[in-house]
């Protein structure tokens, strides 16, 4: 297994070393390939990501990514969008599940759902024209893109409650009718129970009745907005991991940004990045990945937490505590399938 390790900008340089410490505790055979990408490199060299970088990433099986600073400069090439398109990472997967003892804005912990977002088209198509009097972006919805994200969502649904919610805005955006129809057809073909909901109603219901949902599938922009909104349910963007999945590659990143205001202080919360390691291990088929949930529950119970959660621990102290729990308990678990 070759793993590209990209710390990126800001707090990415602090949370990724903590997450790698947890990954190393599993004792698996990884060839880690470090890469420097992002705004800091762009400032120094004029290039945030090069074709050589993309070739290196394509020579790996997966990517563990920290955080990136994106600036509104026409000469700045978006690192994330470039990687998603080049690796065809069509499925963005964001689990929304509370951690033990932590509640968000609603004070609830009775929910556990996953937002599956189409990741390569929609309003993030990159087909744009920018001018002083008129600017536009082309919203692209294809049958192929809709089918494969619906298939991925159905695959997840069949492993859980066999329940799918399709989120759209086809009453206004007529291009969403294709997405809705394809998702309905795919769910029916897979024997998955489904419902559909307009995105504005869904935003309300995810806050008011989050326990009703299991797998949510939607288009690119809607999924981006809804999944960030749902971080409020679990308490912080610093607690939410994500995966970008393709046919060949996978890319794992916490959903928070580079947080330049706290970068370099050693206080960034690494739990989202550590949960990304769990998602990476699950993608690999590693049966012991669930021990990370236990380890996080342990450090939360022991109050080994960063200041954003009311604690005094540093980023690496949290990472070390999770890694030590894994090391102490890993031998009791089943060996990897390989």
N, C-alpha and C positions, 0 to 999 in steps of 0.2 A: 504494500500500500504506500503510494507516494502522496504526501499531503503538503500542499502549498500553504505556508503560514505567512499571512499578511497582517501586520499590526496596523498599518495605515497611519492616521494622524491622531493628535490629541491623546485622549485616554486609551485609544487602541493600543498604544505602546505599553500600557500598564495592565489592562485586563487580559490581553492575549497571553503574556507570560504566565499569569495566574491560571488561566484555563489550560495551557499546555502542561503545567505542573500536574493538574488533575488527569489529563490524558496520559501522561507518562506513568502515573500510578497504576494503570492497568497492565503495564508490562508488555504491550503489544508491539509487534514489529512495524514501525513506521519509518519511512524515510522522509524527514521533514525538510522542505525546500523553502527557505526564507526569501521573501521578496519585499522590496521597498516600493510602494505605490502611493499615490495620493498628492495632496496639495503641498506638503512640505517638499517633496521631491520636485514638483512642478515649479515651485518658487526657486529652487536651486538650479534646475536643469532646463526648465521650459517644457518638460514632458511628465505627465502624471502616470501614463501607462503607454508602453511601447509595443510594437509588434513582437519583439523578442520576448517581452514579458508574457504576452498572450501565448506564444509557443511554449514557454516554460510551464505555464498553467495547464495547457492542453496535454502536457506530458505527465501531469499528475492526475490522480483519481478524484481528489476532492480538495476543497479550499476551506481553511479556517481563517476568518476575516474579522478584523477589529472594528474600526470606525474610520470614516472618511470625512474630510471637509470639502464641500463643493462650493465653488465661488461663481457668481454670476458674470463670468468673463467668457466671451465667445471663443476665446482661444483655449479654454480649459475643457478637456475631453473627460466626460463623466466616466469615472473608473467603474462604478457599479453597472451602469447601463451597458457599457462596452463589454464587460465580462458576461453579463446575462445574455446578451445577443450572440456573442462569439461562441459561447458554450451551449447556447440554446437551452437555457435554464427556464423552462416554461412554467414551472409550478412553484409559486411562493407559498410556503407553509408556515403558518404562525399559530402555535398552540396558545390558548388562553386558559390558564389554570392557576388558581391561587396557590401560593406557597403557605406552609403551615405557620399560623400565627400572624399572617400579614393580610390585611384587608384593604380594599381600595375605597373609592368614593361612596360606594353603596353599602359598605360594611358587610358584604355577603361573601360566602365561600362555598356556595352550593352549585357551582357550575364547572364545566370542563368541556370546552369546545375548541374546534380548530377552524381557522379561516384559510381557505385554499383560494389563492388569487392567481388568475392568469397573468403571466409575468413578461410577455414579450410583445404584446400588441396594444390594442385599446388606444387611449390618449397618450401613452408612452411610446407611440410608434416611431417617434423621431422625425416624422414627415411634417415639416413646419416651414412657414415663411414669416419672417419678422420684418416689420416696416414701421415707419413713424406714424402712419395713419391707419394701417391695417396689419394685424398679425393673426395667424391661424395655425391650428394643429389638426392634422387629419386623424380621426378616430377610426382605427382599423379593427374590425371583427371578422374573423374568417371561420369557416366551418372546421377546418383542420385544428385551428387554435382552440376553438370551443370544445371540440370532441376530445382532444387529449387532456384538457384540464378537467373536463367532466369525468373522463375515465379515471383520472388520478383521484379525484374526489370520491368517486364511487368505490374505488379500491380501499380507501381509508374508511369509508362508511361501513363497508362489509366486515371490517375488522373490529368495528365498534358497535353502534346501535342500529346500523342499517338505515340511517335517517339522514336526509340531505335537504338543505335549504338553499334554493337558487336565488341570488340577489341581483336585481336588474333595475332598469328605469325605462322599460320598453314603451310606457305610455307617452313618453316625451322623446326619448332617443330611439328612433325606429331601428337603428342598427342593433339595438339590444334584443330585438325580436328573434334574430338569428341565434344569438347566444342562448336565449331562453328556450327556444324550440329544441336546439341541439342538446342542451342539458337535460330537458325533459325526456327526450328520446333515449339518451344514454342511460339515464337512471332507470327507465322502464326496461331497457334491454338487459340491465344488470340486476334487475329485481330489487332495486333500492327504493324505499319509500321516500317520496319527495313532496316538497311544497315550494312555492315561490313567493317572494316578497319584494316590494319596491324598496329601493335603497334608503329613502328617507324614513319610511316606516321601520325598516330593519335597524337603523341607528337608534331609534327610540326603544325598540323592543330589546335590543342587546343590553341596554342599560337597565331597563325595567324588569325584564324577564330572561336573564341570560341562561338560566337553567333549562330553558325549553330547547336549546340548540345543541347540536352535536358536530356535524360537518356543514360548513357554510362555503359555498362556491360562488365566486363573482369575478367581475372583470377587473382590469389592472388598477385604475384609479380608485374605484369604489373599495377594492380590497385594501389598498394602501391606507385610505382614510379610516375605514372601519377598524382595521387591526391596530392602528395607533390609538384610536379612541378607546379600544378595549383594554389597552394597557392601564387605563384609569381604573378598570375593574379589579386588577391584581395589585395596584398600588404604585406602580412606577414603570416607565419605559426601561429602567435599568434592571427589570426582572423578566423581560420578555425576549426569548430567543426566536430565531427564524431559520428556515432552510430554503434554498433555491435549488430545485431538483430538475434534472434533465434526463434524457435517455442514457447518457454516458457519464456525466459529471454531476457533482453536488457541491454546493457552496453554502457555508454556515456562518451566520453573522448575528450578533445582538442587534436589536432594532433601534437602540439609542444612537445618538450622534457622537461626534468627537469631543464635545463638551470642553472647548478651549478654556473656559473660565476656571475649571478645576484641574486641567491637565498638568501633570508634573507634581501634583501634591500628594499622590499616593493614596487618595481617598475614594477613587471611583469604585463603584459596585461591580464586582466581577461575576455576579451570579448569572446574569443573562449569557455571558460568554461561556460560563461553565455548563449551563443548560444547552448551549450550542454543541458542546462536546458530547453531551448525552444524545442529541439528535444525530450527530455524526456516527456515533457508535451504533445507534439503532439502524441507521441507513446501511451500515456495514453488516448488520445481522449479529452483532455482539450481544449475547444473551445476558451479560452482566451489567448492561448500561443502567438498569434501574437502581443500582447502588448509589448513583449520583443523587437521586431523589432522597434517599436515606441520609446521605452525607449532608445535603443542604438542610434537611429537617434538623439534623444534629447541630449544625453550626448556628442555625436560627434559635434553637432551644437554648443553646449555651451563650447566646447573645454575642457571638463572634461575628459582628456585623459592622458595616461601614456607616459613616455619619448620616447618610441619607435615610437610613433605617433607624436612626437614634443610637447608634453604637459608636465605638472609638477605634475599631480595628482598621488597619490599612488594607489596601487592595490585596497585597501579597499575603498578609496574615490570614485573610479569608480563604484565598486560594490554597495556602498551605494546610489550613485546617480541613478543608474538603479533601485534599489529596491524602492527608494522613488517615482520615476515616476510611477512604477507599483502600489504602495500603493495608490497614489493620483488618479489613473484612473481606478482601477480595479472594483470599484463599479458600474461603468457605463456599464459594459460588462455583457453578458449573464452568468447565473450561470452554473456550471458544469452539465453534463448530469446525474450525479448521485445525 
